[in-house]
Each structure stands twice: as C-alpha cells, then as structure tokens.
Amino acid sequence: MTLGITIVLLTQHITNQGISLKAKVILLVIISAVALTGLILHEISQKDTGLYYDSQDIFATIAGVLY
C-alpha cells in the first residue's frame, strides 16, 4: 500500500495534475491484489520445502492486506 500511495503522490507531483479518485482506488486495489497473490503464493510454496507452513498465516495475510 505504501508503494501505491507513493506512486500516486509522485505522479501527481511530477505531472502537476490531479489524479481522479477512481484512478487512485483502482491503482490501490491492483497493488493490493498483486501483494495478496504474491504473499499467499509464497506461503503455499513453503509447504514442500520443509519450512514452516501454517494456514493461519494465509488468513493473517488476507486480513493484513484487507485492513
């Protein structure tokens, strides 16, 4: 989310134009979806590597991204 907000603010600052609220929301939703997908895939990929795998971590990841 920090990356998304930074991109929005830098884009507004560099172009000296406002970005519509709809575009901001779409950008933040896309960044959240990519982050959620990556984090869940990382957690699932640990399952067969001998690292600690816990389904509770997936629920915590979802809650963290949505919050």
HELIX and SHEET records of a PDB file:
HELIX    1   1 THR A    2  THR A   15  1                                  14    
HELIX    2   2 LEU A   21  SER A   45  1                                  25    
HELIX    3   3 SER A   55  LEU A   66  1                                  12    
END                                                                             
